[in-house]
Amino acid sequence: SCGINAEYGGSQGGVPYSGIFSKINTLETFTDINDASDTQVEQQIYIPNAETKSVIGPKGSHINEIRQFTSCIIKIQADSDVEGDLRMVTLKGTQRQLHRAVYMIRNIARVV
């Protein structure tokens, strides 16, 4: 269990909890997915370089909070590996964990 259900009002959606997202506007009401499979998958998303610091947060607070609530393994591409204006973010977890992590990241940065 990721522990995010209570914060987001369960599968009915709801208002994000009062953590890092209380300071920003949410893009959409959270709606959980029904996939309860334990199968681990990997997904890559891309965020603008200019928004990387916002996703990471002061001393890693935002990204660590996302990791804690979703139980996803999240790796952000290193500065030295970035070419162009986009940075790759790799997420590993179940479909439900990935869905939750992408939602949380989308509320901080534009996901391309």
N, C-alpha and C positions, 0 to 999 in steps of 0.2 A: 504494500500500500504506500502510495506517495505522500499521503497526508495533505494533499492539495484539495481534496473534495470538500472539506469543511470550509476552507478559505474561499472557495469559489461557489459555494452554494450547491454542491453536488451536480448531478447530471442535468438538473433543470436550469443551470446557468446561475448568474447572480453577479454581485458586485465584487471586484477583487478585494482581497484583504487589505489591511492598513499598512503593509510593509512598503517596499520600494515603489509600488504602483500607486500609492496614495498621492504622490506628487505629480502624476502625469495623467493625461486623458487616455482611457482605454479605447481601443479600436473597435471592439465589439464585445458583446456579452459572451462570457465563456460557456461553451457547450462541450461537455465531455463526450468521448467516443465510447462505443459499447464493446470494443475489442479488449477483452481481458486476458489475452494470450500472454504467456511468459516468454515467447520467442523474442530473442534479442535481434535488433536490426540496427543499421547505421544509416544516417541521413546527413547530407551536406546542405547547408543553406549559406547564403552570401549576404553580408551586410556592408554598407558603405564604410570605408576606412574612417571617415570623419565621425562615425557614430560608435566606433569600437570602445572608446573610453566610457561612453554612457552605458554600454552593455556590461562592461567589466565593473564599473563603479569604483568609488573610493576604496582603495586597498583591497579590491576584489569583492566588495560586499554584494553587489548586484548579482554577479555570476555565481557566487557561492550560495546566495539565497535561492537562485533558480535551481542549482544542483541539489540543494537540500530538499526543496519542496517537490521536485520531480524525480529524484533519484537517477537522473540521467548523467552519463559521462559526457562532459562538454569540453571540447578543445577548440580554442581560437587560434587561427593561423598566426605564427610568429611574424613580427615586423620584417625580419630578414627574408621571409619566404613570400611576401606579398608583392605582386606585380599588378599595377593598375590601381583602380579606385575601389575595388571590392576585396573583402577579406572573407575567407572560408571559415565557417563554423561547423565542426563535425560533432554530431550528437549520436550517442549509442544508448540504447535502452529498448523497452517494449514500445509498441505502437502508441499505447496510451501515454507513456512517459514522454515520448517524442512530441506527441500532439500538445501536451501541456507545456513542455519547454519552449516549443516554437511559439505558442501563444504568448508566453511571458516575454520572450525576446521581441516579438512583434510589437509589444506594448512599449518597448524602449526604442527600437530602431526599425528602419525600413528594411524588410527582408526582401531580397531580390530573387 
